[in-house]
Amino acid sequence: MNSIQKVFYVLRSVILITAIITIADNCYAQEVKQTRDTLHLTSGIDIFDVLRKLTKKPAKPIDTPRTGKSNFSFLPVLGYSPSNGVVLGAAVSVTKYMGDPTTTKLTTALLNASITTKDQIITSFRYDLYTSQNKWYISGDNRLLFFTQPTYGLGIYGLNNQPFTFSLNGLSVTTHGSLEQPLKYNYIRLYETFLRKVNDQHWYAGAAVMIDHNFKIQDESLQLDSPVHITSHYLYSKTYGFNTTKYSTDGLAAVIMHDSRDNPINPYSGYYLNVSYRVNPTFLGSSKNSTMLYYEYRTYINVNKDIPRNLIAFWFWGTNVLSGHVPYLELPSITWDTYNRSGRGYIQGRFRGNNMLYGETEFRFRLTRNDLLGGVTFIDCTTASNPLPYVSQSLFNTVAPGGGVGLRIKMNKSDRTNITADYAMGYGFSGIYLNIREAF
């Protein structure tokens, strides 16, 4: 099946699923009373209302948000790729107000766990917690991976002559291609951030503890005997004095944040800004001394005042290594952001560098009047640098574009959680991305 046939196959499947759900929800739309308030409670129905209709159960009204009430969303994960085998797991999303909903932002948590038939274990626990009246913001990005993944060197190369690759959620499903350099490794990430509100204009300041530890690294395509094949991971590690089988970047960060979004899961308005200066000294456990700067901006612009869901969203982030050197696998890379959502159109880790900039814009819109179905179109671009003296590349020397379309199914109308299904393409890549929550 060539790439064009794959596109038509995916689009045909999306249209069929959309038609089935639309028929069911249109039969149900008239039974649901639409409500709105200052919290932008979602009007209409969610997928569980459709199931209640099909089983002849009464509609469930939208709950008024209240302190201490938790909302749970569950999505099973089942997939396959030659590099992972059969993947089986689940994602659980939890939301809760820790104080008065009129003065306190929504607290969210996302737990993912999956296992594969190739003895891989992938787990993560990520959360954003706001205490009563938003006095404190506490977040975590914690992961434990027993992982296999190809890398493609540093900077951005080989876009025009790269063999075509298909992926599922950023994990490679076809593993051919001269640019791929497969690695097997274990990874621990522990990021904990503690910020205090400094004024009533949504500004926060504080500190973070950040630990990255890669160990039991196996460079599977490295050959030091004849015929010699030197990988980017080996070359970079030897150039800057890193152990090729294990290394760490452990540090502290000073953080400034602004968050005026009305909902962190699925915003209709507001903007988000985060600037973090990270110091990684050897006395805290880092393999080498280094400093890094991270910055991120998101904003949401409504294009129809009668339909809050119809909006244009912008996302920009960048990471720069300001001094010293950071281990290869801990350099900035696409789809290694907090929720693994950047770089749709490419597989995870396709682009990596000591400096990286990423930008994306997405148009989100309602498909059905009862708000069950929505759609998105998006474009993104990535640029990265390569510090190696033999093949150095600066930011903006090459830009890698991507883009695609997606379907949204309302999973929980109380907190606006969506099931997201996207199809995206980039140079030499295409992929399907299935998740809970919006990309950003």
Secondary structure as a PSIPRED ss2 file (coil, helix, strand):
# PSIPRED VFORMAT (PSIPRED V4.0)

   1 M C   1.000  0.000  0.000
   2 N C   1.000  0.000  0.000
   3 S H   0.000  1.000  0.000
   4 I H   0.000  1.000  0.000
   5 Q H   0.000  1.000  0.000
   6 K H   0.000  1.000  0.000
   7 V H   0.000  1.000  0.000
   8 F H   0.000  1.000  0.000
   9 Y H   0.000  1.000  0.000
  10 V H   0.000  1.000  0.000
  11 L H   0.000  1.000  0.000
  12 R H   0.000  1.000  0.000
  13 S H   0.000  1.000  0.000
  14 V H   0.000  1.000  0.000
  15 I H   0.000  1.000  0.000
  16 L H   0.000  1.000  0.000
  17 I H   0.000  1.000  0.000
  18 T H   0.000  1.000  0.000
  19 A H   0.000  1.000  0.000
  20 I H   0.000  1.000  0.000
  21 I H   0.000  1.000  0.000
  22 T H   0.000  1.000  0.000
  23 I H   0.000  1.000  0.000
  24 A H   0.000  1.000  0.000
  25 D H   0.000  1.000  0.000
  26 N H   0.000  1.000  0.000
  27 C H   0.000  1.000  0.000
  28 Y H   0.000  1.000  0.000
  29 A H   0.000  1.000  0.000
  30 Q C   1.000  0.000  0.000
  31 E C   1.000  0.000  0.000
  32 V C   1.000  0.000  0.000
  33 K C   1.000  0.000  0.000
  34 Q C   1.000  0.000  0.000
  35 T C   1.000  0.000  0.000
  36 R C   1.000  0.000  0.000
  37 D C   1.000  0.000  0.000
  38 T C   1.000  0.000  0.000
  39 L C   1.000  0.000  0.000
  40 H C   1.000  0.000  0.000
  41 L C   1.000  0.000  0.000
  42 T C   1.000  0.000  0.000
  43 S C   1.000  0.000  0.000
  44 G C   1.000  0.000  0.000
  45 I C   1.000  0.000  0.000
  46 D C   1.000  0.000  0.000
  47 I H   0.000  1.000  0.000
  48 F H   0.000  1.000  0.000
  49 D H   0.000  1.000  0.000
  50 V H   0.000  1.000  0.000
  51 L H   0.000  1.000  0.000
  52 R H   0.000  1.000  0.000
  53 K H   0.000  1.000  0.000
  54 L H   0.000  1.000  0.000
  55 T C   1.000  0.000  0.000
  56 K C   1.000  0.000  0.000
  57 K C   1.000  0.000  0.000
  58 P C   1.000  0.000  0.000
  59 A C   1.000  0.000  0.000
  60 K C   1.000  0.000  0.000
  61 P C   1.000  0.000  0.000
  62 I C   1.000  0.000  0.000
  63 D C   1.000  0.000  0.000
  64 T C   1.000  0.000  0.000
  65 P C   1.000  0.000  0.000
  66 R C   1.000  0.000  0.000
  67 T C   1.000  0.000  0.000
  68 G C   1.000  0.000  0.000
  69 K C   1.000  0.000  0.000
  70 S E   0.000  0.000  1.000
  71 N E   0.000  0.000  1.000
  72 F E   0.000  0.000  1.000
  73 S E   0.000  0.000  1.000
  74 F E   0.000  0.000  1.000
  75 L E   0.000  0.000  1.000
  76 P E   0.000  0.000  1.000
  77 V E   0.000  0.000  1.000
  78 L E   0.000  0.000  1.000
  79 G E   0.000  0.000  1.000
  80 Y E   0.000  0.000  1.000
  81 S E   0.000  0.000  1.000
  82 P C   1.000  0.000  0.000
  83 S C   1.000  0.000  0.000
  84 N C   1.000  0.000  0.000
  85 G E   0.000  0.000  1.000
  86 V E   0.000  0.000  1.000
  87 V E   0.000  0.000  1.000
  88 L E   0.000  0.000  1.000
  89 G E   0.000  0.000  1.000
  90 A E   0.000  0.000  1.000
  91 A E   0.000  0.000  1.000
  92 V E   0.000  0.000  1.000
  93 S E   0.000  0.000  1.000
  94 V E   0.000  0.000  1.000
  95 T E   0.000  0.000  1.000
  96 K E   0.000  0.000  1.000
  97 Y E   0.000  0.000  1.000
  98 M C   1.000  0.000  0.000
  99 G C   1.000  0.000  0.000
 100 D C   1.000  0.000  0.000
 101 P C   1.000  0.000  0.000
 102 T C   1.000  0.000  0.000
 103 T C   1.000  0.000  0.000
 104 T C   1.000  0.000  0.000
 105 K C   1.000  0.000  0.000
 106 L E   0.000  0.000  1.000
 107 T E   0.000  0.000  1.000
 108 T E   0.000  0.000  1.000
 109 A E   0.000  0.000  1.000
 110 L E   0.000  0.000  1.000
 111 L E   0.000  0.000  1.000
 112 N E   0.000  0.000  1.000
 113 A E   0.000  0.000  1.000
 114 S E   0.000  0.000  1.000
 115 I E   0.000  0.000  1.000
 116 T E   0.000  0.000  1.000
 117 T C   1.000  0.000  0.000
 118 K C   1.000  0.000  0.000
 119 D C   1.000  0.000  0.000
 120 Q C   1.000  0.000  0.000
 121 I E   0.000  0.000  1.000
 122 I E   0.000  0.000  1.000
 123 T E   0.000  0.000  1.000
 124 S E   0.000  0.000  1.000
 125 F E   0.000  0.000  1.000
 126 R E   0.000  0.000  1.000
 127 Y E   0.000  0.000  1.000
 128 D E   0.000  0.000  1.000
 129 L E   0.000  0.000  1.000
 130 Y E   0.000  0.000  1.000
 131 T C   1.000  0.000  0.000
 132 S H   0.000  1.000  0.000
 133 Q H   0.000  1.000  0.000
 134 N H   0.000  1.000  0.000
 135 K C   1.000  0.000  0.000
 136 W E   0.000  0.000  1.000
 137 Y E   0.000  0.000  1.000
 138 I E   0.000  0.000  1.000
 139 S E   0.000  0.000  1.000
 140 G E   0.000  0.000  1.000
 141 D E   0.000  0.000  1.000
 142 N E   0.000  0.000  1.000
 143 R E   0.000  0.000  1.000
 144 L E   0.000  0.000  1.000
 145 L E   0.000  0.000  1.000
 146 F E   0.000  0.000  1.000
 147 F E   0.000  0.000  1.000
 148 T E   0.000  0.000  1.000
 149 Q E   0.000  0.000  1.000
 150 P E   0.000  0.000  1.000
 151 T E   0.000  0.000  1.000
 152 Y C   1.000  0.000  0.000
 153 G C   1.000  0.000  0.000
 154 L C   1.000  0.000  0.000
 155 G E   0.000  0.000  1.000
 156 I C   1.000  0.000  0.000
 157 Y C   1.000  0.000  0.000
 158 G C   1.000  0.000  0.000
 159 L C   1.000  0.000  0.000
 160 N C   1.000  0.000  0.000
 161 N C   1.000  0.000  0.000
 162 Q C   1.000  0.000  0.000
 163 P C   1.000  0.000  0.000
 164 F C   1.000  0.000  0.000
 165 T E   0.000  0.000  1.000
 166 F E   0.000  0.000  1.000
 167 S E   0.000  0.000  1.000
 168 L E   0.000  0.000  1.000
 169 N C   1.000  0.000  0.000
 170 G C   1.000  0.000  0.000
 171 L E   0.000  0.000  1.000
 172 S E   0.000  0.000  1.000
 173 V C   1.000  0.000  0.000
 174 T C   1.000  0.000  0.000
 175 T C   1.000  0.000  0.000
 176 H C   1.000  0.000  0.000
 177 G C   1.000  0.000  0.000
 178 S C   1.000  0.000  0.000
 179 L C   1.000  0.000  0.000
 180 E C   1.000  0.000  0.000
 181 Q E   0.000  0.000  1.000
 182 P E   0.000  0.000  1.000
 183 L E   0.000  0.000  1.000
 184 K E   0.000  0.000  1.000
 185 Y E   0.000  0.000  1.000
 186 N E   0.000  0.000  1.000
 187 Y E   0.000  0.000  1.000
 188 I E   0.000  0.000  1.000
 189 R E   0.000  0.000  1.000
 190 L E   0.000  0.000  1.000
 191 Y E   0.000  0.000  1.000
 192 E E   0.000  0.000  1.000
 193 T E   0.000  0.000  1.000
 194 F E   0.000  0.000  1.000
 195 L E   0.000  0.000  1.000
 196 R E   0.000  0.000  1.000
 197 K E   0.000  0.000  1.000
 198 V C   1.000  0.000  0.000
 199 N C   1.000  0.000  0.000
 200 D C   1.000  0.000  0.000
 201 Q C   1.000  0.000  0.000
 202 H C   1.000  0.000  0.000
 203 W E   0.000  0.000  1.000
 204 Y E   0.000  0.000  1.000
 205 A E   0.000  0.000  1.000
 206 G E   0.000  0.000  1.000
 207 A E   0.000  0.000  1.000
 208 A E   0.000  0.000  1.000
 209 V E   0.000  0.000  1.000
 210 M E   0.000  0.000  1.000
 211 I E   0.000  0.000  1.000
 212 D E   0.000  0.000  1.000
 213 H E   0.000  0.000  1.000
 214 N E   0.000  0.000  1.000
 215 F E   0.000  0.000  1.000
 216 K E   0.000  0.000  1.000
 217 I E   0.000  0.000  1.000
 218 Q E   0.000  0.000  1.000
 219 D E   0.000  0.000  1.000
 220 E C   1.000  0.000  0.000
 221 S C   1.000  0.000  0.000
 222 L C   1.000  0.000  0.000
 223 Q E   0.000  0.000  1.000
 224 L C   1.000  0.000  0.000
 225 D C   1.000  0.000  0.000
 226 S C   1.000  0.000  0.000
 227 P C   1.000  0.000  0.000
 228 V C   1.000  0.000  0.000
 229 H E   0.000  0.000  1.000
 230 I C   1.000  0.000  0.000
 231 T C   1.000  0.000  0.000
 232 S H   0.000  1.000  0.000
 233 H H   0.000  1.000  0.000
 234 Y H   0.000  1.000  0.000
 235 L H   0.000  1.000  0.000
 236 Y H   0.000  1.000  0.000
 237 S H   0.000  1.000  0.000
 238 K H   0.000  1.000  0.000
 239 T H   0.000  1.000  0.000
 240 Y C   1.000  0.000  0.000
 241 G C   1.000  0.000  0.000
 242 F C   1.000  0.000  0.000
 243 N C   1.000  0.000  0.000
 244 T C   1.000  0.000  0.000
 245 T C   1.000  0.000  0.000
 246 K C   1.000  0.000  0.000
 247 Y E   0.000  0.000  1.000
 248 S E   0.000  0.000  1.000
 249 T E   0.000  0.000  1.000
 250 D E   0.000  0.000  1.000
 251 G E   0.000  0.000  1.000
 252 L E   0.000  0.000  1.000
 253 A E   0.000  0.000  1.000
 254 A E   0.000  0.000  1.000
 255 V E   0.000  0.000  1.000
 256 I E   0.000  0.000  1.000
 257 M E   0.000  0.000  1.000
 258 H E   0.000  0.000  1.000
 259 D E   0.000  0.000  1.000
 260 S C   1.000  0.000  0.000
 261 R C   1.000  0.000  0.000
 262 D C   1.000  0.000  0.000
 263 N C   1.000  0.000  0.000
 264 P C   1.000  0.000  0.000
 265 I C   1.000  0.000  0.000
 266 N C   1.000  0.000  0.000
 267 P C   1.000  0.000  0.000
 268 Y C   1.000  0.000  0.000
 269 S C   1.000  0.000  0.000
 270 G C   1.000  0.000  0.000
 271 Y E   0.000  0.000  1.000
 272 Y E   0.000  0.000  1.000
 273 L E   0.000  0.000  1.000
 274 N E   0.000  0.000  1.000
 275 V E   0.000  0.000  1.000
 276 S E   0.000  0.000  1.000
 277 Y E   0.000  0.000  1.000
 278 R E   0.000  0.000  1.000
 279 V E   0.000  0.000  1.000
 280 N E   0.000  0.000  1.000
 281 P C   1.000  0.000  0.000
 282 T H   0.000  1.000  0.000
 283 F H   0.000  1.000  0.000
 284 L H   0.000  1.000  0.000
 285 G C   1.000  0.000  0.000
 286 S C   1.000  0.000  0.000
 287 S C   1.000  0.000  0.000
 288 K C   1.000  0.000  0.000
 289 N C   1.000  0.000  0.000
 290 S E   0.000  0.000  1.000
 291 T E   0.000  0.000  1.000
 292 M E   0.000  0.000  1.000
 293 L E   0.000  0.000  1.000
 294 Y E   0.000  0.000  1.000
 295 Y E   0.000  0.000  1.000
 296 E E   0.000  0.000  1.000
 297 Y E   0.000  0.000  1.000
 298 R E   0.000  0.000  1.000
 299 T E   0.000  0.000  1.000
 300 Y E   0.000  0.000  1.000
 301 I E   0.000  0.000  1.000
 302 N E   0.000  0.000  1.000
 303 V C   1.000  0.000  0.000
 304 N C   1.000  0.000  0.000
 305 K C   1.000  0.000  0.000
 306 D C   1.000  0.000  0.000
 307 I C   1.000  0.000  0.000
 308 P C   1.000  0.000  0.000
 309 R C   1.000  0.000  0.000
 310 N C   1.000  0.000  0.000
 311 L E   0.000  0.000  1.000
 312 I E   0.000  0.000  1.000
 313 A E   0.000  0.000  1.000
 314 F E   0.000  0.000  1.000
 315 W E   0.000  0.000  1.000
 316 F E   0.000  0.000  1.000
 317 W E   0.000  0.000  1.000
 318 G E   0.000  0.000  1.000
 319 T E   0.000  0.000  1.000
 320 N E   0.000  0.000  1.000
 321 V E   0.000  0.000  1.000
 322 L E   0.000  0.000  1.000
 323 S E   0.000  0.000  1.000
 324 G E   0.000  0.000  1.000
 325 H C   1.000  0.000  0.000
 326 V C   1.000  0.000  0.000
 327 P C   1.000  0.000  0.000
 328 Y H   0.000  1.000  0.000
 329 L H   0.000  1.000  0.000
 330 E H   0.000  1.000  0.000
 331 L C   1.000  0.000  0.000
 332 P C   1.000  0.000  0.000
 333 S E   0.000  0.000  1.000
 334 I C   1.000  0.000  0.000
 335 T C   1.000  0.000  0.000
 336 W C   1.000  0.000  0.000
 337 D C   1.000  0.000  0.000
 338 T C   1.000  0.000  0.000
 339 Y C   1.000  0.000  0.000
 340 N C   1.000  0.000  0.000
 341 R C   1.000  0.000  0.000
 342 S C   1.000  0.000  0.000
 343 G C   1.000  0.000  0.000
 344 R C   1.000  0.000  0.000
 345 G C   1.000  0.000  0.000
 346 Y C   1.000  0.000  0.000
 347 I C   1.000  0.000  0.000
 348 Q C   1.000  0.000  0.000
 349 G C   1.000  0.000  0.000
 350 R C   1.000  0.000  0.000
 351 F C   1.000  0.000  0.000
 352 R E   0.000  0.000  1.000
 353 G C   1.000  0.000  0.000
 354 N C   1.000  0.000  0.000
 355 N E   0.000  0.000  1.000
 356 M E   0.000  0.000  1.000
 357 L E   0.000  0.000  1.000
 358 Y E   0.000  0.000  1.000
 359 G E   0.000  0.000  1.000
 360 E E   0.000  0.000  1.000
 361 T E   0.000  0.000  1.000
 362 E E   0.000  0.000  1.000
 363 F E   0.000  0.000  1.000
 364 R E   0.000  0.000  1.000
 365 F E   0.000  0.000  1.000
 366 R E   0.000  0.000  1.000
 367 L C   1.000  0.000  0.000
 368 T C   1.000  0.000  0.000
 369 R C   1.000  0.000  0.000
 370 N C   1.000  0.000  0.000
 371 D C   1.000  0.000  0.000
 372 L C   1.000  0.000  0.000
 373 L E   0.000  0.000  1.000
 374 G E   0.000  0.000  1.000
 375 G E   0.000  0.000  1.000
 376 V E   0.000  0.000  1.000
 377 T E   0.000  0.000  1.000
 378 F E   0.000  0.000  1.000
 379 I E   0.000  0.000  1.000
 380 D E   0.000  0.000  1.000
 381 C E   0.000  0.000  1.000
 382 T E   0.000  0.000  1.000
 383 T E   0.000  0.000  1.000
 384 A E   0.000  0.000  1.000
 385 S C   1.000  0.000  0.000
 386 N E   0.000  0.000  1.000
 387 P C   1.000  0.000  0.000
 388 L C   1.000  0.000  0.000
 389 P C   1.000  0.000  0.000
 390 Y C   1.000  0.000  0.000
 391 V C   1.000  0.000  0.000
 392 S C   1.000  0.000  0.000
 393 Q E   0.000  0.000  1.000
 394 S C   1.000  0.000  0.000
 395 L C   1.000  0.000  0.000
 396 F C   1.000  0.000  0.000
 397 N C   1.000  0.000  0.000
 398 T C   1.000  0.000  0.000
 399 V C   1.000  0.000  0.000
 400 A E   0.000  0.000  1.000
 401 P E   0.000  0.000  1.000
 402 G E   0.000  0.000  1.000
 403 G E   0.000  0.000  1.000
 404 G E   0.000  0.000  1.000
 405 V E   0.000  0.000  1.000
 406 G E   0.000  0.000  1.000
 407 L E   0.000  0.000  1.000
 408 R E   0.000  0.000  1.000
 409 I E   0.000  0.000  1.000
 410 K E   0.000  0.000  1.000
 411 M E   0.000  0.000  1.000
 412 N E   0.000  0.000  1.000
 413 K C   1.000  0.000  0.000
 414 S C   1.000  0.000  0.000
 415 D C   1.000  0.000  0.000
 416 R C   1.000  0.000  0.000
 417 T E   0.000  0.000  1.000
 418 N E   0.000  0.000  1.000
 419 I E   0.000  0.000  1.000
 420 T E   0.000  0.000  1.000
 421 A E   0.000  0.000  1.000
 422 D E   0.000  0.000  1.000
 423 Y E   0.000  0.000  1.000
 424 A E   0.000  0.000  1.000
 425 M E   0.000  0.000  1.000
 426 G E   0.000  0.000  1.000
 427 Y C   1.000  0.000  0.000
 428 G C   1.000  0.000  0.000
 429 F E   0.000  0.000  1.000
 430 S E   0.000  0.000  1.000
 431 G E   0.000  0.000  1.000
 432 I E   0.000  0.000  1.000
 433 Y E   0.000  0.000  1.000
 434 L E   0.000  0.000  1.000
 435 N E   0.000  0.000  1.000
 436 I E   0.000  0.000  1.000
 437 R C   1.000  0.000  0.000
 438 E C   1.000  0.000  0.000
 439 A C   1.000  0.000  0.000
 440 F C   1.000  0.000  0.000
